[in-house]
């Protein structure tokens, strides 16, 4: 059985406000576009600082990498993020809209700079271009799918989803300092969650 994902108020505030930030700057913001940008932010943060931005789990899906919980949140009516975002359907497509102004209380100056950098680089990309970007050879999605023998199945459309988690620490495996920081952070989060349960 998969472990149940639980989120702190701080995690939800950060994720909700990040989505508001993206809604304000990437218009219109489709569900797929948002899912890819959230992954790109997480990957960029780990690559640059050795720390996850959100600490979300991402799995290998055909159009992944995908955080299942965020996918459900954006597909159904928002629950966890209801105070931050809503959905609009236009021409059969789901677009994400903000429900309140952006609040930067959960962000450092470095994190705001990282968000700006990601938006500036990717805001004009289509969702399909972002999928291609995250699926390039030697990316965490590609490497994980290949390692688990599902790459061809996903690329050929014979499989849509998996429960295979992407280990984002692979992008910093050659940087001992960042890798140690990443592992220490993950261990701290694991311990603090176990104390709360």
C-alpha positions in Angstrom: 0.0 0.0 0.0 1.3 3.5 -0.9 1.9 5.8 2.0 -0.6 8.5 2.3 0.6 12.0 1.5 -0.2 14.6 4.1 0.6 18.3 3.8 1.4 21.0 6.3 -0.4 24.3 6.2 3.0 25.9 5.2 3.3 23.4 2.2 -0.3 24.2 1.1 0.3 28.0 1.5 3.5 27.7 -0.6 1.9 25.6 -3.3 -1.3 27.6 -3.4 0.6 30.9 -3.7 3.0 29.5 -6.3 0.0 28.6 -8.4 -1.5 32.1 -7.9 1.9 33.5 -8.9 1.8 31.4 -12.1 -1.9 32.3 -12.8 -0.9 36.0 -12.7 1.9 35.6 -15.1 1.0 32.7 -17.5 -2.3 33.3 -19.2 -4.2 31.2 -19.8 -2.8 28.5 -17.5 -4.0 25.0 -18.4 -3.9 22.1 -16.1 -1.2 20.3 -18.0 0.9 23.5 -18.3 0.6 24.0 -14.5 1.5 20.4 -13.7 4.7 20.7 -15.8 5.7 24.1 -14.4 5.3 22.8 -10.8 7.7 19.9 -11.7 10.1 22.3 -13.4 10.2 24.5 -10.3 10.9 21.5 -8.1 13.6 20.2 -10.3 15.2 23.7 -10.7 15.2 24.2 -7.0 16.9 20.9 -6.3 19.4 21.5 -9.2 20.3 25.0 -8.0 20.1 24.7 -4.2 19.9 21.0 -3.3 16.5 21.6 -1.7 13.0 20.8 -2.9 10.7 23.7 -3.4 7.5 21.9 -2.5 8.6 18.4 -1.5 6.0 16.8 -3.6 6.1 13.3 -4.9 6.2 13.0 -8.7 5.4 9.8 -10.6 6.2 8.6 -14.1 3.1 9.1 -16.3 2.8 9.3 -20.1 2.3 13.1 -19.8 4.3 13.3 -16.6 6.1 13.8 -14.4 3.0 14.2 -12.3 2.2 14.9 -8.7 -0.9 12.6 -8.3 -2.4 14.7 -5.5 -2.1 17.9 -7.5 -3.5 16.2 -10.6 -6.6 15.1 -8.6 -6.9 18.6 -7.1 -6.8 20.2 -10.6 -9.1 17.5 -12.2 -11.8 17.6 -9.5 -13.1 20.6 -7.7 -10.2 22.0 -5.6 -10.3 20.9 -2.0 -6.8 21.3 -0.4 -6.2 24.4 -2.5 -9.8 25.7 -2.7 -9.0 29.0 -1.0 -6.2 29.7 -3.5 -7.5 28.5 -6.9 -10.5 27.6 -8.9 -11.1 26.2 -12.4 -12.7 27.5 -15.5 -13.6 25.3 -18.5 -13.3 26.9 -21.9 -13.7 25.0 -25.2 -13.5 21.7 -23.2 -10.2 22.6 -21.6 -9.6 23.2 -17.9 -7.8 26.5 -17.0 -6.6 27.3 -13.5 -7.5 30.7 -12.0 -6.5 32.4 -8.8 -9.1 33.2 -6.1 -7.0 35.6 -4.1 -3.9 37.9 -4.5 -0.4 36.4 -4.3 1.1 36.3 -0.8 4.9 36.0 -0.5 5.0 35.1 3.2 6.2 31.5 2.5 9.0 32.5 0.1 12.6 33.6 0.4 14.0 36.1 -2.0 15.9 33.2 -3.7 12.6 31.4 -4.2 10.9 34.4 -5.7 13.9 34.8 -8.1 13.6 31.1 -9.0 9.9 31.5 -9.8 10.6 34.5 -11.9 13.4 32.6 -13.8 11.1 29.7 -14.5 8.2 31.9 -15.6 10.4 34.0 -17.9 11.9 30.9 -19.5 8.7 28.8 -19.9 5.6 31.1 -20.0 5.3 31.1 -23.8 5.7 27.3 -24.1 2.8 25.2 -24.9 1.8 22.3 -22.6 3.1 20.0 -25.3 6.5 21.7 -25.4 6.8 21.4 -21.7 6.0 17.7 -21.8 8.7 17.3 -24.5 11.1 19.3 -22.3 10.5 17.1 -19.2 10.8 13.9 -21.3 14.1 14.6 -23.0 16.8 11.9 -22.8 18.7 11.9 -19.5 16.0 13.8 -17.6 14.7 12.3 -14.3 11.4 11.2 -16.1 13.2 9.6 -19.0 15.8 7.8 -16.8 13.2 6.6 -14.3 10.9 5.2 -17.1 13.9 3.5 -18.8 15.2 2.0 -15.5 11.8 0.5 -14.7 11.2 -0.8 -18.3 8.1 1.4 -19.0 9.6 4.0 -21.4 8.5 2.3 -24.6 5.1 1.6 -23.2 4.5 5.2 -22.2 6.0 6.6 -25.4 3.9 4.3 -27.6 0.7 5.1 -25.6 0.3 1.5 -24.3 0.4 2.8 -20.7 -0.8 6.1 -19.3 0.2 6.1 -15.6 2.5 4.3 -13.2 3.1 4.3 -9.4 6.9 4.7 -10.1 8.3 7.6 -8.1 10.9 9.9 -9.7 14.0 10.2 -7.5 14.9 13.9 -8.1 18.2 13.4 -6.1 19.6 11.9 -9.3 20.1 15.4 -10.8 22.6 16.3 -8.0 24.2 12.9 -7.6 27.6 14.3 -8.6 27.4 17.2 -6.2 28.2 15.8 -2.8 27.3 19.0 -0.9 23.9 19.4 -2.5 23.2 15.7 -2.2 24.0 15.7 1.5 21.8 18.8 2.0 18.9 17.1 0.0 19.1 13.9 2.0 19.4 15.7 5.3 16.3 17.8 4.4 14.3 14.7 3.4 15.3 12.8 6.6 14.3 15.8 8.7 10.9 16.0 7.0 10.4 12.3 7.4 11.1 12.4 11.1 8.9 15.4 11.7 6.0 13.8 9.8 6.4 10.6 11.8 6.3 12.6 15.1 3.0 14.2 14.0 1.3 10.9 13.1 
